[in-house]
Amino acid sequence: MIKKRHRAAPDLHKAKPAFAGSDNPVGKQGARSIVIGLGNPFLSDDGVGPMVARRVHEILDSPDTDLCELASGGVELMETMVGYRSAVIIDALLAGKGTPGACYLLDLQHCPPTRRVTTSHEIGLLEGLELGRRLGLAMPDSVSVYAIEVVDPLTFGTEMTGAVKGAIPRIAQEIATEISMGFSNTPAAMP
């Protein structure tokens, strides 16, 4: 079961589902929605985001949903979301408080801003969405961020740890089910 996170480092046992619809214009590739897998496939568990995103995209099998894999966020993530009604982002999380392979639906309304930004490539998701809007870009009305608890996102190698790798099919199915029920949980507005 996917849990909803309320803060940057909240109690991982508090969760509740939340969904919202949107009727923004069609995305740049003709798709209304995009599934984005964040992570480096050459850093063990950090590659879980793109792996799950691929599976979700295969399960959905919809011409209305595009797939994108990115090694990091920042400005590139912001640019990738331009023109889409809805975006789902899937990434690794090393909180150290959860069970490896657990999946959390983050609450963007309560996420703190990114700290220690030294270049525009390091901006956070909320800052990227706001920057896009201020630049007059068509940013998604609805953004969902799924974070998967990992064990080792830093070791160079393509093999994931067992708990994370074993959870991929279940997580992909759960996310695809939530997407098919009604895209997204969180309006992509600044708090």
N, C-alpha and C positions, 0 to 999 in steps of 0.2 A: 504494500500500500504506500502511496506517495504521501508524504507529510508536508505540511506547509510551514515554512520558516518565517518568523515575524521580524527578526532583526539580523544584524550581521553575525552575531555569535549568540543566538538565543538557546533556550532549552529545546533540544531537538525532539522532545517528546510531545510538544504542543503542536497540533496541526488541525487545520480545517480546510475543506475544499472551498474554492471560490471561482466562479466563472463569470465572464462578461462577453457579450458579443460586440460586433463592430460592423459598420457598413462603409468603410473607407474605400477609395478607388482601388482598382486592380493594380497589382504590383508590376514592377518593371519588366518581368519576363512573362506577363500574362497570368501570373499566379496571384492569388489573393493572400497567400500565406507562405512563410518560409520557416524551415527547420534548420537551425544553425548548430553544428557541433563544434565546440571550442576545445582545443587541447592539442598537445604535441604527441603524435603517435610514436615518437622515438624516446619518450620519457615514461616508460612503464604505464602506470595507472592514469597518467595525465591524458592518454589517448582515449579514455572511456567516452568522452563527449562526442567526438566524431563517430566512434563505433556505434553508439546508441542512436545517434541521429540518422545514420545510414539505415539501421534496422527499422526505426520509426517510419522513415520515408518509404521503405519497401512495404511495410505493413499497410500504410495509408494508401499507397498506389493511386494517387490522385493527381490529375493534371493541374489542379488548383494549388498544389503545394510544391514549392521548390526546396532543394537541399543545398546547403553550403557548409564546407568545413574550413575552419580558420584555426591557425595555431595560437592566436591571441586576440584580445579585444581591441579597445581603443578606437581610434578613428576608422580603421578598416571595418570594425563591427558596425559602427554607425552608418558608414556608407553602404554596407551590405543590406541593411534594413530599409533603405530608402525606397519608397513606392509600394511597400507591402502593407496590407490591412492589419495583418497579425504576424507576430514572430514568436517562435519558440526557440529558446537557447538552452543547450544542454552542456554542462561543464562539470569538471571534477571539483571536489571540495575536500580539503584536509582540515577538518575541524578538530579531529582527535577525540570527539565526544560521542560520536555515533558509531553505528555498526557498519563495517566495510560492506559496500554494496547497497546501503540504504539510500533512498532517493527522496529529496526534499523539494518542495515547490516554494521558492522564495517569495516573500511579500515585498515587492519593490517600493511600496508606500512607506516602509519603515527601514529601508536600507540607508545607512549613513553615506555621505559623499566620500569619494576616493581621497585618500590622504597621500602626501608625498609624491605628487605628480611633478615630474621634471620635464616632460615633453608632451606634446599633444597626442602622441601615440599611446600614452599611459592613462588617458582619461577613462573614467568608469562608465558603466552603462547608462546611468541616469544623466551624467554630464554629457554623454554622447547624444542621447535623445534630445536633451535641451538644446545643445549646440545645433543639431540638425533642424530643429524647429525655428530657432533664431535665424538660421541661414535660409529659412523659407522652404526647406526640403519636406517632402511628404513622408513623415515618420509614421510608424505603425501606431494605431490607436490602442492596440492591445499587445502586451509583451509578457510571456511566461518564461521564467528561468527555473530550470530543473538542475539541481546540484546533487551529484552522486558522491557519497562518502568513499574516499579512497584510502589506501594504505601507503603507497609509495609513488608519488608523482614526480620524483626527482632522479631516479636511477635511469641511466642511459640504456635503452633496450626496448624492444617492441613487445615483450611478453608482459602481460598484466598479472597481478597477483590473483590467486585462485578465487578469493571471495568476490572480488570486483568482476572478474571475467565471468564467473558463474552467474552473476546477477543480471548480466546484460539482456538476455532474452526476456526475463520478467519485467525489467524496467522499461524496455522498449515497448512491450505490449501494453503496460499500464499507461505510459505517456501517449501512445497512439490512441488508446481508448478514450483518454481525457480529451485529446484533440478532436476526435470524431464526435464527441458529445457536445462540443461547442467551444471553439477556439478560445483559449487564454483565460487567465484568471485575474490579471492585474492590469488596470489601465496604465498606460505608459506615461503617466504624468509625474512631474517633480513633486515631492512631498511638500 
